[in-house]
Amino acid sequence: MTGAQVTTAHVRGLTVRHRRRTALDGVSLSFDAGVHGLLGPNGAGKTSLIRVLATVAEPDAGEVRLLGEDIASTRSRTSVRRRLGYLPQDFGYYPGFTVREFVSYVAWLKEMPGAHTPAAVERAVARVDLTDRIDAKVRTLSGGMVRRVGIAQAIVNDPELLLLDEPTAGLDPEQRVEFRDLLRELGRTAAVIVSTHLVEDVATACREVTLLADGQVAYRGTTEQLTALAEPGSGVGDSPIERGYTAALRVHRAGVGR
């Protein structure tokens, strides 16, 4: 990874429909290097956005540019996939593979040079603290460990764009703290987009927050700005940033209802 500072991901007028429901309604966003939190209630459009950015779903309308390329063509999508990492909310794996085999397989899918793959696999597994289980079958691992394998496969190619959908599901509190440290490290040179329901993860690891609601951008700003929206002594939430989150949702819904 070169660390070159470019607009890593950009969408304009992005619309995604699922049958009769509009998941994203004319969304325009840009993401540069750093850790970006993607928040919103269920059905807000977070996963739809992540899937489009991961090139696994096509939008119904709008422009998508990733890593400097318009991904309208098969060739450009293939090129971009070599340079991004993606952890879906429910990721598939071969349970009979060992951790090493599975992460190596993903490296092969990304067309990483064979000579560099073994070291890259070991490094990715070490970064999620699974070195002692690298030759264990994936089916023998706990749910939290499997989630860490998912993170390892997403970062094995040192992606320039890293997309993580609910990455801390199944992680214990200590592992979540370690994961936040990893996010901050990755965000120095890559655009890392983390979709999560855990507002506290965003508060501690992300420099910027995008709040989606009803398929639209309800809020965009820093975590400090989101926290500042909290009303002292009132609001829903156990922490200032949670109260800021609910306040931003209220402001958005009040505007939509006019």
HUURJO-V952229 format. One record per backbone hydrogen bond with DSSP energy under -0.5 kcal/mol. NH is the residue of the N-H (numbers start at 0). CO is the residue of the C=O. Records with the same first field share a line. If there is no record, write none. Layout:
NH->CO  CO
This chain:
5->3
7->5  30
8->30
9->64
10->28
11->62
13->26
14->60
15->23
17->20
18->16
20->17
22->15  20
23->15
24->214
25->23
26->13
28->10
30->8
33->189
35->33  191
36->207
37->193
38->36  209
43->40
48->44
49->45
50->46
51->47
52->48
53->49
54->51
55->50
56->50
59->14
60->14
62->11
64->9
65->68
66->7
67->6
68->65
70->63  68
72->69
76->72
77->73
78->74
79->75
80->76
81->77  78
82->79
83->79  80
84->160
86->162
87->85
90->88
94->92
96->93
98->135
99->133
101->97
102->98
103->99
104->100
105->101
106->102
107->103
108->104
109->105
110->107
111->106
115->112
116->112
117->113
119->115
120->116
121->117
122->118
123->119
124->120
125->121
126->122
127->123  124
128->125
129->124
132->129
133->130
135->132
137->96
138->94
139->136
140->137
145->141
146->142
147->143
148->144
149->145
150->146
151->147
152->148
153->149
154->150  151
155->151
157->154
159->82
160->82
161->190
162->84
163->161  192
164->86
165->163  194
168->165
170->167
175->171
176->172
177->173
178->174
179->175
180->176
181->177
182->178
183->179
184->180
185->181
186->182
187->184
188->185
189->185
190->159
191->33  189
192->161  190
193->35  191
194->163  192
195->37  193
198->196
200->197
201->197
202->198
203->199
204->200
205->201
206->34
207->34
208->220
209->36
210->218
211->38  209
212->215
214->43
215->212
217->210  215
218->210
220->208
225->221
226->222
227->223
228->224  225
229->226
231->229
233->230
242->238
243->239
244->240
245->241
246->242
247->243
248->244
249->245
250->246
251->247
252->248
253->249
254->250
255->251
256->252
257->254
